[in-house]
Amino acid sequence: MWIFAFLFFQSILNVFSEDLHSSLYFVNASVQEVVFASTTGTSVACPASGAPPASLRWYLATGEEIYDVPGIRHVHPNGTLQIFNFLPSSFSKLIHDNTYYCTAENPSGKIRSQDVHIKAVSREPYTVRVADQKAMRGSVAVFKCIIPSSVEAYVVVVSWEKDTVSLNSGAFRDLRVST
């Protein structure tokens, strides 16, 4: 009976000592979006750590564990996800415009980061133009600034000009002018 009690208390002490020396936590708040130029590539650290050291893995939002694609995507042993620079013709939505998350696992358990949307932007020439507009004399004409959808999220209208004379300032995509 004494041997059974001793073994029981020893196993309880082992469980508590594992809990005291084992941890799993997020080091900092993870980013939720990473936008990068296709000419530079990007690296995203998994924001988790633990004692003993955690095993860090990256997944697509669908739950599929990602794999290395030589010269395109690599997960370093320290858990950093690297997406290499690429030519616009090599764009892959699956890799360059997708949602990822990482997990950390050790004897304490397993934790999952927030989703991180990673989006590559290609540096390509673009033209902003004003939509043609017709208005009768004495009415109001509304001029619309047409920005290509590929860069729309990154371009802000800061002013309107006519013959190099500023008509207004501010972030107005539309301009109302009395004729």
Backbone as CSV, one residue per row, in Angstrom:
resi,resn,N_x,N_y,N_z,CA_x,CA_y,CA_z,C_x,C_y,C_z
1,MET,0.825,-1.190,0.000,0.000,0.000,0.000,0.869,1.254,0.000
2,TRP,1.967,1.207,0.812,2.853,2.379,0.877,3.511,2.627,-0.476
3,ILE,3.851,1.561,-1.159,4.492,1.715,-2.467,3.515,2.356,-3.452
4,PHE,2.260,1.929,-3.420,1.248,2.509,-4.298,1.074,3.998,-4.012
5,ALA,0.990,4.380,-2.755,0.833,5.797,-2.371,2.052,6.598,-2.817
6,PHE,3.249,6.033,-2.641,4.467,6.729,-3.043,4.482,6.968,-4.561
7,LEU,4.148,5.941,-5.340,4.115,6.079,-6.789,3.048,7.079,-7.239
8,PHE,1.903,7.082,-6.558,0.831,8.014,-6.886,1.290,9.458,-6.658
9,PHE,1.861,9.734,-5.486,2.336,11.093,-5.194,3.498,11.494,-6.108
10,GLN,4.358,10.548,-6.459,5.464,10.845,-7.366,4.937,11.247,-8.739
11,SER,3.904,10.550,-9.237,3.335,10.893,-10.539,2.664,12.259,-10.497
12,ILE,2.018,12.622,-9.399,1.419,13.958,-9.254,2.510,15.016,-9.267
13,LEU,3.609,14.779,-8.548,4.716,15.733,-8.541,5.313,15.893,-9.941
14,ASN,5.422,14.816,-10.692,5.940,14.892,-12.055,5.040,15.755,-12.937
15,VAL,3.735,15.606,-12.814,2.793,16.407,-13.595,2.951,17.874,-13.250
16,PHE,2.999,18.202,-11.946,3.142,19.601,-11.539,4.493,20.170,-11.956
17,SER,5.549,19.390,-11.875,6.855,19.912,-12.256,6.912,20.156,-13.761
18,GLU,6.231,19.331,-14.572,6.158,19.595,-16.011,5.435,20.908,-16.267
19,ASP,4.344,21.159,-15.534,3.594,22.395,-15.720,4.422,23.605,-15.328
20,LEU,5.260,23.470,-14.289,6.054,24.595,-13.830,7.179,24.924,-14.795
21,HIS,7.667,23.951,-15.542,8.811,24.163,-16.411,8.439,24.170,-17.889
22,SER,7.183,24.143,-18.205,6.738,24.099,-19.581,5.779,25.258,-19.826
23,SER,5.985,25.949,-20.927,5.103,27.069,-21.251,5.001,27.226,-22.760
24,LEU,3.983,27.935,-23.186,3.736,28.205,-24.584,2.991,29.524,-24.644
25,TYR,3.493,30.475,-25.425,2.899,31.811,-25.390,3.214,32.575,-26.671
26,PHE,2.461,33.647,-26.883,2.744,34.555,-27.987,3.704,35.612,-27.494
27,VAL,4.741,35.875,-28.271,5.770,36.844,-27.904,5.226,38.258,-28.044
28,ASN,4.472,38.504,-29.100,3.867,39.815,-29.330,2.614,39.624,-30.172
29,ALA,1.874,40.705,-30.313,0.674,40.634,-31.137,1.098,40.432,-32.589
30,SER,0.498,39.491,-33.236,0.884,39.228,-34.626,0.258,40.265,-35.548
31,VAL,0.916,40.476,-36.674,0.376,41.372,-37.682,-0.786,40.669,-38.369
32,GLN,-1.711,41.445,-38.886,-2.861,40.842,-39.548,-2.796,40.977,-41.060
33,GLU,-1.912,41.867,-41.543,-1.756,42.015,-42.983,-0.323,42.408,-43.300
34,VAL,0.225,41.769,-44.324,1.561,42.096,-44.809,1.435,42.346,-46.304
35,VAL,1.729,43.589,-46.712,1.722,43.943,-48.127,3.169,44.221,-48.498
36,PHE,3.640,43.589,-49.567,5.038,43.756,-49.943,5.175,43.866,-51.452
37,ALA,6.258,44.485,-51.886,6.538,44.629,-53.313,7.116,43.329,-53.855
38,SER,6.690,42.972,-55.035,7.192,41.741,-55.656,8.703,41.797,-55.873
39,THR,9.259,42.991,-55.916,10.701,43.142,-56.140,11.520,42.942,-54.875
40,THR,10.867,42.914,-53.710,11.615,42.806,-52.450,11.373,41.506,-51.698
41,GLY,10.210,40.896,-51.849,9.874,39.733,-51.039,9.566,40.164,-49.621
42,THR,9.312,39.200,-48.734,8.992,39.524,-47.347,9.294,38.341,-46.438
43,SER,9.420,38.639,-45.156,9.580,37.611,-44.123,8.609,37.918,-42.999
44,VAL,7.937,36.885,-42.501,6.969,37.040,-41.422,7.321,36.041,-40.328
45,ALA,7.596,36.564,-39.129,7.944,35.694,-38.008,6.678,35.119,-37.377
46,CYS,6.758,33.877,-36.946,5.679,33.292,-36.157,5.806,33.892,-34.766
47,PRO,4.764,34.519,-34.244,4.892,35.288,-33.000,4.834,34.454,-31.719
48,ALA,5.132,33.168,-31.794,5.000,32.299,-30.628,6.354,31.793,-30.154
49,SER,6.386,31.402,-28.877,7.583,30.821,-28.289,7.156,29.913,-27.149
50,GLY,8.117,29.212,-26.584,7.775,28.344,-25.478,8.996,27.710,-24.845
51,ALA,8.772,27.089,-23.717,9.816,26.345,-23.024,9.209,25.002,-22.641
52,PRO,9.744,23.912,-23.099,10.862,23.798,-24.035,10.499,24.433,-25.377
53,PRO,11.500,24.677,-26.242,11.239,25.341,-27.511,10.084,24.684,-28.268
54,ALA,9.278,25.536,-28.865,8.091,25.059,-29.571,8.427,24.707,-31.014
55,SER,7.684,23.777,-31.546,7.753,23.443,-32.961,6.804,24.399,-33.676
56,LEU,7.327,25.192,-34.617,6.539,26.210,-35.303,6.237,25.756,-36.723
57,ARG,4.964,25.880,-37.128,4.545,25.474,-38.471,3.604,26.529,-39.045
58,TRP,3.618,26.670,-40.363,2.738,27.597,-41.058,1.703,26.828,-41.870
59,TYR,0.493,27.401,-41.943,-0.623,26.792,-42.660,-1.330,27.853,-43.498
60,LEU,-2.019,27.408,-44.544,-2.954,28.281,-45.247,-4.213,28.366,-44.401
61,ALA,-5.017,29.378,-44.600,-6.250,29.541,-43.824,-7.167,28.332,-43.967
62,THR,-7.007,27.576,-45.027,-7.813,26.374,-45.250,-7.404,25.228,-44.322
63,GLY,-6.269,25.392,-43.621,-5.784,24.347,-42.729,-4.710,23.473,-43.338
64,GLU,-4.389,23.704,-44.593,-3.363,22.914,-45.278,-1.972,23.405,-44.871
65,GLU,-1.135,22.495,-44.346,0.228,22.883,-43.974,0.985,23.260,-45.237
66,ILE,1.728,24.368,-45.168,2.441,24.804,-46.366,3.756,24.057,-46.484
67,TYR,4.269,24.045,-47.661,5.515,23.365,-47.970,6.459,24.352,-48.636
68,ASP,7.738,24.043,-48.586,8.727,24.887,-49.248,8.590,24.746,-50.760
69,VAL,8.715,25.887,-51.424,8.776,25.919,-52.877,10.106,26.609,-53.186
70,PRO,11.129,25.871,-53.620,12.468,26.440,-53.799,12.463,27.745,-54.596
71,GLY,13.078,28.768,-54.000,13.182,30.069,-54.641,11.916,30.906,-54.593
72,ILE,10.839,30.358,-54.022,9.561,31.084,-53.983,9.083,31.270,-52.545
73,ARG,9.030,30.170,-51.769,8.545,30.240,-50.386,9.345,29.260,-49.536
74,HIS,9.727,29.711,-48.318,10.538,28.869,-47.438,10.162,29.155,-45.984
75,VAL,10.056,28.097,-45.179,9.863,28.248,-43.738,11.192,27.902,-43.077
76,HIS,11.781,28.889,-42.410,13.073,28.700,-41.748,12.888,27.896,-40.455
77,PRO,13.947,27.259,-39.968,13.858,26.481,-38.726,13.360,27.302,-37.521
78,ASN,13.600,28.620,-37.530,13.131,29.458,-36.417,11.661,29.846,-36.560
79,GLY,10.975,29.328,-37.582,9.550,29.594,-37.760,9.230,30.794,-38.628
80,THR,10.226,31.443,-39.175,9.976,32.602,-40.047,9.563,32.119,-41.438
81,LEU,8.450,32.667,-41.914,7.975,32.378,-43.259,8.578,33.415,-44.200
82,GLN,9.277,32.966,-45.223,9.885,33.880,-46.186,9.276,33.637,-47.554
83,ILE,8.855,34.744,-48.180,8.394,34.697,-49.559,9.380,35.548,-50.352
84,PHE,10.012,34.926,-51.332,11.077,35.572,-52.085,10.520,36.543,-53.117
85,ASN,11.388,37.452,-53.578,10.986,38.357,-54.651,10.722,37.543,-55.917
86,PHE,9.911,38.101,-56.808,9.524,37.360,-58.002,9.146,38.323,-59.117
87,LEU,9.151,37.811,-60.332,8.704,38.582,-61.487,7.178,38.577,-61.530
88,PRO,6.557,39.659,-61.988,5.084,39.689,-62.056,4.500,38.495,-62.810
89,SER,5.204,37.978,-63.795,4.703,36.822,-64.555,4.683,35.546,-63.711
90,SER,5.384,35.534,-62.578,5.426,34.356,-61.698,4.433,34.451,-60.546
91,PHE,3.558,35.442,-60.569,2.583,35.631,-59.490,1.698,34.398,-59.352
92,SER,1.523,33.950,-58.106,0.619,32.844,-57.800,-0.274,33.287,-56.643
93,LYS,-1.570,33.348,-56.882,-2.497,33.776,-55.835,-2.372,32.888,-54.599
94,LEU,-2.160,31.606,-54.797,-2.027,30.664,-53.688,-0.885,31.045,-52.756
95,ILE,0.200,31.573,-53.302,1.370,31.929,-52.496,1.415,33.419,-52.188
96,HIS,1.197,34.254,-53.201,1.454,35.694,-53.079,0.254,36.540,-52.654
97,ASP,-0.919,35.965,-52.557,-2.107,36.714,-52.110,-3.028,35.741,-51.390
98,ASN,-2.637,35.403,-50.169,-3.377,34.379,-49.439,-3.317,34.664,-47.947
99,THR,-4.116,33.932,-47.193,-4.154,34.076,-45.745,-3.472,32.873,-45.111
100,TYR,-2.558,33.171,-44.191,-1.754,32.156,-43.508,-1.972,32.277,-41.996
101,TYR,-1.578,31.249,-41.278,-1.458,31.321,-39.815,-0.374,30.354,-39.390
102,CYS,0.171,30.577,-38.189,1.185,29.649,-37.702,0.716,29.011,-36.402
103,THR,1.305,27.872,-36.093,1.021,27.201,-34.826,2.344,26.940,-34.115
104,ALA,2.243,26.871,-32.808,3.386,26.509,-31.977,2.930,25.347,-31.100
105,GLU,3.800,24.338,-30.978,3.422,23.153,-30.200,4.612,22.664,-29.399
106,ASN,4.359,22.348,-28.133,5.344,21.705,-27.263,4.564,20.906,-26.214
107,PRO,5.213,20.334,-25.197,4.468,19.530,-24.220,3.345,20.286,-23.509
108,SER,3.385,21.618,-23.508,2.309,22.398,-22.874,1.027,22.372,-23.681
109,GLY,1.146,22.124,-24.978,-0.034,22.122,-25.829,0.262,22.713,-27.183
110,LYS,-0.773,23.301,-27.780,-0.647,23.860,-29.117,-1.439,25.157,-29.160
111,ILE,-0.837,26.211,-29.742,-1.531,27.478,-29.908,-1.480,27.884,-31.369
112,ARG,-2.450,28.709,-31.763,-2.593,29.137,-33.155,-2.581,30.658,-33.203
113,SER,-1.853,31.216,-34.147,-1.820,32.672,-34.298,-3.093,33.164,-34.978
114,GLN,-3.242,34.479,-35.006,-4.308,35.079,-35.799,-3.980,34.862,-37.276
115,ASP,-4.983,34.993,-38.121,-4.744,34.937,-39.557,-3.912,36.138,-39.987
116,VAL,-3.014,35.900,-40.933,-2.179,36.957,-41.511,-2.395,36.920,-43.021
117,HIS,-2.943,38.016,-43.556,-3.121,38.080,-45.013,-1.824,38.614,-45.608
118,ILE,-1.239,37.836,-46.501,0.005,38.220,-47.157,-0.324,38.516,-48.616
119,LYS,0.041,39.738,-49.046,-0.308,40.163,-50.400,0.883,40.832,-51.073
120,ALA,1.237,40.315,-52.229,2.309,40.903,-53.035,1.710,41.931,-53.978
121,VAL,2.429,43.024,-54.147,2.016,44.072,-55.077,3.124,44.222,-56.108
122,SER,2.755,44.144,-57.372,3.738,44.314,-58.441,3.881,45.789,-58.774
123,ARG,5.101,46.219,-58.920,5.351,47.602,-59.319,5.277,47.669,-60.828
124,GLU,4.168,48.182,-61.304,3.940,48.304,-62.730,3.535,49.739,-63.036
125,PRO,3.865,50.225,-64.213,3.421,51.576,-64.562,1.891,51.625,-64.639
126,TYR,1.323,52.734,-64.255,-0.121,52.904,-64.350,-0.425,54.366,-64.668
127,THR,-1.632,54.598,-65.149,-2.061,55.946,-65.501,-3.370,56.240,-64.798
128,VAL,-3.422,57.400,-64.173,-4.658,57.888,-63.566,-5.252,58.873,-64.566
129,ARG,-6.544,58.759,-64.809,-7.165,59.669,-65.772,-8.495,60.180,-65.238
130,VAL,-9.008,61.190,-65.905,-10.303,61.768,-65.548,-11.319,61.262,-66.559
131,ALA,-12.441,60.766,-66.055,-13.496,60.275,-66.939,-14.084,61.431,-67.732
132,ASP,-14.359,61.180,-69.012,-14.995,62.209,-69.837,-16.340,62.582,-69.233
133,GLN,-16.664,63.858,-69.304,-17.892,64.336,-68.687,-18.528,65.403,-69.558
134,LYS,-19.841,65.403,-69.639,-20.582,66.430,-70.364,-21.547,67.083,-69.383
135,ALA,-21.690,68.402,-69.516,-22.633,69.121,-68.661,-23.129,70.334,-69.424
136,MET,-24.344,70.707,-69.150,-24.906,71.909,-69.766,-24.453,73.124,-68.969
137,ARG,-24.310,74.251,-69.668,-23.925,75.494,-69.011,-24.941,75.812,-67.915
138,GLY,-24.404,76.189,-66.744,-25.254,76.543,-65.609,-25.547,75.366,-64.684
139,SER,-25.153,74.165,-65.061,-25.374,73.001,-64.193,-24.060,72.608,-63.522
140,VAL,-24.100,71.535,-62.792,-22.923,71.051,-62.076,-22.375,69.832,-62.801
141,ALA,-21.091,69.836,-63.024,-20.425,68.673,-63.624,-19.628,67.971,-62.539
142,VAL,-19.674,66.653,-62.548,-18.904,65.858,-61.588,-17.829,65.103,-62.365
143,PHE,-16.597,65.407,-62.050,-15.475,64.738,-62.690,-15.001,63.622,-61.772
144,LYS,-14.776,62.467,-62.358,-14.361,61.303,-61.577,-12.943,60.910,-61.954
145,CYS,-12.131,60.674,-60.942,-10.759,60.231,-61.135,-10.785,58.713,-61.295
146,ILE,-10.278,58.222,-62.414,-10.260,56.784,-62.692,-8.865,56.249,-62.358
147,ILE,-8.823,55.357,-61.377,-7.563,54.755,-60.923,-7.643,53.260,-61.223
148,PRO,-6.641,52.681,-61.864,-6.678,51.236,-62.151,-6.879,50.422,-60.866
149,SER,-7.699,49.399,-60.950,-8.030,48.598,-59.769,-6.803,47.935,-59.145
150,SER,-5.774,47.661,-59.933,-4.578,46.993,-59.400,-3.824,47.855,-58.387
151,VAL,-4.009,49.187,-58.460,-3.298,50.080,-57.531,-4.258,50.945,-56.717
152,GLU,-5.538,50.764,-56.909,-6.552,51.611,-56.282,-6.398,51.716,-54.765
153,ALA,-6.065,50.631,-54.114,-5.939,50.638,-52.654,-4.722,51.415,-52.169
154,TYR,-3.805,51.737,-53.071,-2.549,52.368,-52.674,-2.376,53.789,-53.206
155,VAL,-3.374,54.284,-53.939,-3.297,55.626,-54.517,-4.351,56.509,-53.872
156,VAL,-3.961,57.712,-53.482,-4.875,58.677,-52.882,-4.871,59.940,-53.737
157,VAL,-6.059,60.440,-54.075,-6.164,61.699,-54.803,-5.905,62.814,-53.802
158,VAL,-4.900,63.639,-54.066,-4.543,64.711,-53.127,-4.947,66.086,-53.630
159,SER,-5.141,66.240,-54.951,-5.599,67.534,-55.453,-6.083,67.386,-56.881
160,TRP,-6.823,68.391,-57.330,-7.275,68.488,-58.712,-6.654,69.741,-59.305
161,GLU,-6.216,69.646,-60.552,-5.606,70.793,-61.211,-6.169,70.945,-62.614
162,LYS,-6.190,72.197,-63.071,-6.547,72.502,-64.457,-5.477,73.435,-64.967
163,ASP,-4.779,73.019,-65.999,-3.689,73.817,-66.560,-2.704,74.235,-65.477
164,THR,-2.310,73.312,-64.623,-1.360,73.479,-63.512,-1.844,74.430,-62.415
165,VAL,-3.116,74.795,-62.420,-3.686,75.619,-61.347,-4.522,74.697,-60.461
166,SER,-4.253,74.723,-59.177,-4.963,73.857,-58.237,-6.411,74.311,-58.082
167,LEU,-7.347,73.372,-58.219,-8.762,73.683,-58.052,-9.222,73.463,-56.617
168,ASN,-8.640,72.521,-55.950,-8.944,72.251,-54.545,-7.863,71.335,-53.993
169,SER,-7.897,71.123,-52.705,-6.962,70.157,-52.121,-7.754,69.250,-51.195
170,GLY,-7.196,68.139,-50.883,-7.883,67.158,-50.050,-8.028,65.866,-50.820
171,ALA,-8.436,64.862,-50.143,-8.538,63.533,-50.744,-9.931,63.345,-51.352
172,PHE,-10.204,63.997,-52.481,-11.487,63.892,-53.157,-11.305,63.120,-54.447
173,ARG,-11.979,62.016,-54.557,-11.898,61.246,-55.795,-12.784,61.892,-56.870
174,ASP,-13.869,62.552,-56.438,-14.771,63.243,-57.361,-14.616,64.743,-57.165
175,LEU,-14.792,65.492,-58.231,-14.710,66.947,-58.183,-15.984,67.512,-58.781
176,ARG,-16.663,68.396,-58.023,-17.885,69.055,-58.518,-17.528,70.474,-58.926
177,VAL,-17.887,70.811,-60.138,-17.576,72.124,-60.683,-18.836,72.704,-61.310
178,SER,-19.127,73.968,-60.984,-20.259,74.655,-61.633,-19.815,75.121,-63.001
179,THR,-20.690,74.896,-64.001,-20.335,75.307,-65.365,-20.993,76.612,-65.731
